[in-house]
Amino acid sequence: MSMSVNTNLTSLTVQKNLNKAGDNLSTSMTRLSSGLKINSAKDDAAGMQIANRLTSQVKGMSVAIANANNGTSIAQTAEGAMQESTNILQRLRELALQSANSDKSDADRSALQAEFTAKTGELTRIAQTTTFGGRNLLDGSFQNQAFQIGSDANQTISFGMNDISATGLKGSFTEASVGGAAMKNLSATSVGSVLTNSATTTTTQPTNTTQPVTSAPSATATGSAVSALTTAGGPSGILVADDIKINGFAVTLTADMTGTALAAAIETADSTVTANFDDTTGVMTLTSAADIVVSGADVAKAGLTATTSTATTTTTATGTGTAVSTLTTGGTASTLTAADEITINGNKVAVTSGMKGTALAAAITAADSSVTAAFNDTTGVMTLTSAAAITVGGADAAKTGFATTATATGTAVSTLTTGGTASTLTAADEITINGNKVAVTAGMKGTALAAAITAADSSVTAAFNDTTGVMTLTSSAAIVVGGADAAKAGLANLPAVGTPKNGSSLMGGDGSISINGKAVAWTAAESVDQVLVKMKAIEGIGSASINAEGRIALTSKDGNDVKLANIDGGSLAKLGLSAGTSQAKLTADTSIELNGVEVKFKKGDTADSIVSSINSASTGVTASKNTDGTLKLFSNKDITIKDGSAGTGLEALGLTPATGSTGKTAATTVETTVSDLSILTAADSQRTVQALADAIQQIDTQRSALGAVQNRLTSTVANLQSITENSTAALGRVQDTDFASEAAELTKQQTLQQASTAILSQANQLPSAVMKLLQ
């Protein structure tokens, strides 16, 4: 080996190895300090590329897992809201089933509808307020939403939710319906009491009254109720604020009002009461066709006493001939004074002090020209005679010998004489005497008919004159002839006269009533016939008339009820009617056939009973009654309707069968929304039950889809976690430092570096050996 000074190859080689050891040591230390095997591209160019790709995949999958979990949370949130919406729909269905039942009234259904409406509103509120991260989920805006569930582009799944508000939930109902017209064979009848003219004070009964009736009659001897109340003195010290009532009506008062003014105020308070004040005697007399009730804390100031004056009965005779009433005193007259009060038929008798006998008789006749008064000086008996009933009143009537409670002597007799020729009778003819049916045989007449009449009512004596052909009926009480065929017996129906009103009688007082919710009003000057015309004009009223007994009879038509109510107090009583409802009823047995099943109805059945009978039958058809009284039939299937065995059912109930060869009313399907549903009627409730089934199914379908999405997302997350795990392991193998191997490498490089340093020191000493050669 040559020796030189300028070139030290050994030193250069050692330096190279030392630098290499330093570089390797630096790399080992970097790897150990960073934990990464690849810290720069020069460490492992291919490995860096692989590591970055794996890093992207792992990080993307982590985000995808989070996205999938968020999707699951959204689905769970929506399903929870849908569960509550389903609960609401189930409650709505319960309400509809309750309302569909026939035991529910209109008020019941209104209460059920109130809850139904509130629940429907809550259904919409839930749909509009269910959100996740600021996004509405159930209002219809969350449609076809994509969820990124992979680390690469377009690795998505999509799902959405429909609108589940009351307007968004749709359903349908299938229905066949048959609407009825007016039920021709249903009618209601309201019959009043005998319609009598008003009377005043207490009235005596006529004595030996005879009624020769020269035309075909239907006469009634009957009574009218009256009340009389007389004050003890005139008004004194009345104040505006005082409390005085007549029949419950407050009397409008003024300070220190006079007797005449008070009388007028009493009549204004209650038009059924007549008040008269006598300025001379200071006496107030109240009269009425009904009871008089005086009340109030200050009645004494009016000279009145808080009390009730009960109406008594007036008996009068009626007929078309001349009726004579005779009243004979039954006691001795007392001494009269100018202040005494006596009235004849409501007319005041001008009494003077000490008046009696003939002078009193003349004063009575002067007070009422329809009454003839005669006094017998020998017997001391006063006799009053009139063509009509005689009413004796006044606080001092007893002084005349005519006590207001006295009963006239003698026997009251009603005599009714036929004025026509009897026609040929048949066994089917109808004649009644005082409501008792006469047993008529074919060809019956004359004496045989008289005997049959007496047999029908033993209180009536019937006699037939073969010479004159006249039938005479006699009784100690009223005689009422009725029946559709009375004219054939020469006993034709006549309106009652006298006390019972006829069509031309004046009403005698204002009034106002309600018939089926419509007002009927009249004035005192209108006749009964005019009032009847007004009644008949009311929709749903078929007839309004006075029957043979002198009673107002109202009959409805087309299945309508007759509903009567007072508008002005006491008005119905003036017509002999009472407040209330007379229901329309079937006039004969009948039946119909529904879907092959015969449903039978009985005479007297009401519309409600008819509905109940249909609903009780197994026909698949539900019936309800409309507000106008007509029937409605409905079903979720076709309806076949026919006449029953009687052949009258369809017309009676106002129903019409379907036209065409099948005779069916075909069911149709109607789309609707929950917000449009109602349970106010039975028919509406049936539709609602059907439609809600569809709405519940709609939500169930969405919940089922959401359940599938949740399961899919759960599987996706599990798969992503597996891929992430394996990708992370691969990434670790590519870029993570193997500390065991790298620590050994570090030790190795450190040793090499130390050795290289020591050797380099020796290599650098080699050129110094040349100096020994130069010595």
Secondary structure, DSSP 8 states (H G I E B T S, - for coil): ----SS--HHHHHHHHHHHHHHHHHHHHHHHHHH-BS-SSTTT-HHHHHHHHHHHHHHHHHHHHHHHHHHHHHHHHHHHHHHHHHHHHHHHHHHHHHHHTSTT--HHHHHHHHHHHHHHHHHHHHHHHH-EETTEESSSS---SEEEE-SSSTT-EEEE-----STTT-EEEEEEEEEE----TTEE-EEEEEE-B----S-B---SS------S-------EEEEEEEE-SS---S--TT---EETTEE----TT--HHHHHHHHHHH-TTEEEEEETTTTEEEEEESS-EEEESTTGGGGT--SEEE--EEEE----SS---EEEE--S------TT---EETTEE----TT--HHHHHHHHHHH-TTEEEEEETTTTEEEEEESS--BEESTTGGGGT--TT---SS---EEEE--S------TT---EETTEE----TT--HHHHHHHHHHH-TTEEEEEETTTTEEEEEESS---EESTTGGGGT-------SSB--TTSB--S-EEEEETTEEEEE-TTSBHHHHHHHHHTSTTEEEEEE-TTSEEEEEE-TT--EEEEESSTTHHHHTT--SEEE--EESS-EEEEETTEEEEE-TT-BHHHHHHHHHHSSSS-EEEE-TTS-EEEEESS-EEEEE-TTS-HHHHHT-----SSS-EE--EEEEEEGGG---SSHHHHHHHHHHHHHHHHHHHHHHHHHHHHHHHHHHHHHHHHHHHHHHHHHHHHHHB--HHHHHHHHHHHHHHHHHHHHHHHHHTTGGGGHHHHH-
